[in-house]
Amino acid sequence: MTTDGDRRLPASGRRRTVTDAEASPHLAELPLADLRTYRQRLRDEEEKISYWRRLVHARIDLVRAGTLNEGPLSLNDLVRVLGDTGSGEARSRLVGVRASEALPALPQLDEVWSVPDTEADVEGVLSRLSAAEEQLTQYRRALHERIDEATGELIARYRDDPTGSLSALTS
């Protein structure tokens, strides 16, 4: 199996389609309503983790920009650093996570958000941010695998019994 970014592709190298969906032996006994709930909870968790990843990426960008700027960042600097991802894509994705919601804890979070005073402090902060980003990436990848498994199970059930998909409209 090959990969396309974070997506797993079949050995053929083409993107997976609905017809590639497979039932999951781990989820086979789960009632349909519970399967939908499980999948939605995974998707909600993935959205929170993606939010944290974006925060960590923005913090890395700010620390690097502050180091290069050798002083406080101006409003124009902030717009430049936070407005563009470097790939030409703006950071404008709508997020369902609200500031009042509890977010997953990250290791050493208080320390990571500290303001570095020296070059050694900058390297330490960047190192801890990179470690947090890697942890979030691994967790997000695991969530995607479970979401894919639950989605495959749903598709397989709907393929076997199309009327099952109608029950989602009434609940």
N, C-alpha and C positions, 0 to 999 in steps of 0.2 A: 504494500500500500504506500502510495506517495502522498506528499502534503502540498497544499496550496495555502501558504500562510498558516493560519490556525485550523484550516479545514482539511479533513482527511479525505483523500480521493481513493477510489478503487484502483486496483492494479492497472486498469486500462488508462488511467490518467485523466479520465473525464470526471466532471463534477457529478456528485450523487444526485439522483432524482427521486421522486416519490416511488417509482417502481423498484428502487434499490432498497427501500425500507425493509427492515427485518424485525420480527418479533423478538422480544427479549425474554430469555428464560427467567431472569431475575424479577421481572415485573409482570409475568404472566398471571399470577394469582391476584394481582391488585385489581379491585373493581374499577370500572371505567372512570367514575367520578373521582375516585381517589388518585388515579393515575393523572388525571387532568390537574388536580390540586397539587400533586407532587411536582409535576412539570412546571406549574406556575411558580411554586415556591423556589425552585431552582433558578428560574428566569429572574425572579425578584432578587435573589441573592447575587446572581451574576451582574445585575444592574448596579447593585451597591458596590461590588468589587471593582467594576469598571469605573465607577465614580471615584473610588479611592485611587485607582491607577492613574486617572487623569489628574487628581490632586498631587500625587507624588511626581508625575511627569512635570507638572507646572512648577512645583517646588524645585526640582532639579534645574529647570530652565532659569528660574529666578536666582538660584544660588550661583549658577554659572555666569549669568548676566551681571550680577552684582560683583563678582570677582573680576570680570573683564572691565567693568565700568569703574572699578576701584572707588566706589562711593555709593551714596543713595541713588536709586533709580528714579528717573523723572517719570511723569505720567506718560510721555511719549515712549520711553523705554519699556514701561509696563505694557502698553498697548502693543508694541512690537514683539515683546517676548511672549506674552500670553495670547495674543491674537492670532498668531501663526504657528503652526506646528513644525515648520521647517520643510514640510513636504508640499506646501502650497495650500493645505487644507486648514481652514479656520477652526478654532475650537468653539463650535456653535451647536453641538449636539444637544437636543433637549433631553433632560434627565428626569426620571420619575422620582429620584431620591430627593427628599425635602430636608432642609437643615435641622428640623426638629426631630427627625427620626434617628434612632440609635444606629450607629454605623459599626461595622465590625472593628474590633481592636487590632491595632498593628503593634508589633514589638517595638519598644524604644521610641514610641511616637513622640513623646514630649521632647526627647533629646534630638530627634530628627528635625523638629521644627525650630530648634534653637538657631539664633543668628551667629554665624561663625565670625570670629574676630581676627584669626590668623589664617595663613595659608594652610597650615596643618589642620586647623578646625574645618576649613572648607573641604579638604580631602576626606576628613572623617565624616562630615555630614553627607557628602556625595556618596561615600562608600555605604553608609547606612541606608540612604535613600535607594541606592541601587539594589541593596539586599532586600529591602521592603518591596521594591518593584518586582524583583524576581519571585519572591514569595507569592505576591498577588497574582502574577502571571501564571505560576504553576497551579494555584488554586482555581483561577479562572479557567484554565485549560481543563482541569478535572471537572469543573461544573459544566463546561461545554460538552464533554464526553457523556456526562449523565443526561444532559438536556437532549443530546442527539439520540441516546438510547431510549429515553422516554418518548421522544417524537417518533422514532422508528416503531415503537410498540403501538402508539396511537394510530399511526398510518396503517400498520399491518392490521389492526383491529377494524379500522374503518374500511379497509379494502375487503376484509372478510365479511363485514356486516356494515354496509353503508348507512343503514338507519341509525347506527350508534352515533354518528356524527350529528344527527338531528337533535339528540338529547342535550347537546351543548347549547342549543338555541333556547331551550326551555328552562335551563337552570340559571 
